[in-house]
């Protein structure tokens, strides 16, 4: 088994175990922790100063951090918002306003019914989901590589938004085996506070 294949197998093990553990958290607990996380997110200096923020729409049934209170807070702050949409094998940012009608797309993720792509050079902050993350800012996602390709595409065009992962504290692990193409987070927010991986932030 080559190195990349070994990393993929290990990530899949971490992914399956963490999704199972996260799913065991009571819904009320996840809802309460998501509210606390929203409070930390809206207090981030990078969020306060941002004009345009990309934020995922949480997937029903995935037990991930709910972005409902975050979207409400960002809307109240007057932020321009965009959300991820998947087209073929790529992730793009589509304009979103609180209350816009959505549909469930191919992986069960909510997407706007009317997709209007935004100018991604305007993105100041990207708030992204994760399954696990480590002390160096490397994340394990859902295994499709959409965010890694998205962030690489931005970097190739000289676009460098602040990359923040949203998680519950129990999703932190000691180390994630990183692939060469993995793009680390600048920070993570969970119910116990904010972790910064990039000393320049």
Secondary structure, DSSP 8 states (H G I E B T S, - for coil): --HHHHHHHHHHHHHHHHHHHHHTS-HHHHHHHHHHHHHHHHH-HHHHH-SEEEE----TTS-----HHHHHHHHHTT-EEEEEEEETTEEEEEEE-TT--EEE-TTS-EEESS--B--GGG--EEEEE-SEE-TTS-EE-SSS-HHHHHHHHHHHTT---EEEEE--GGGB-S-----TT----SEEEETTEEEE--TT-
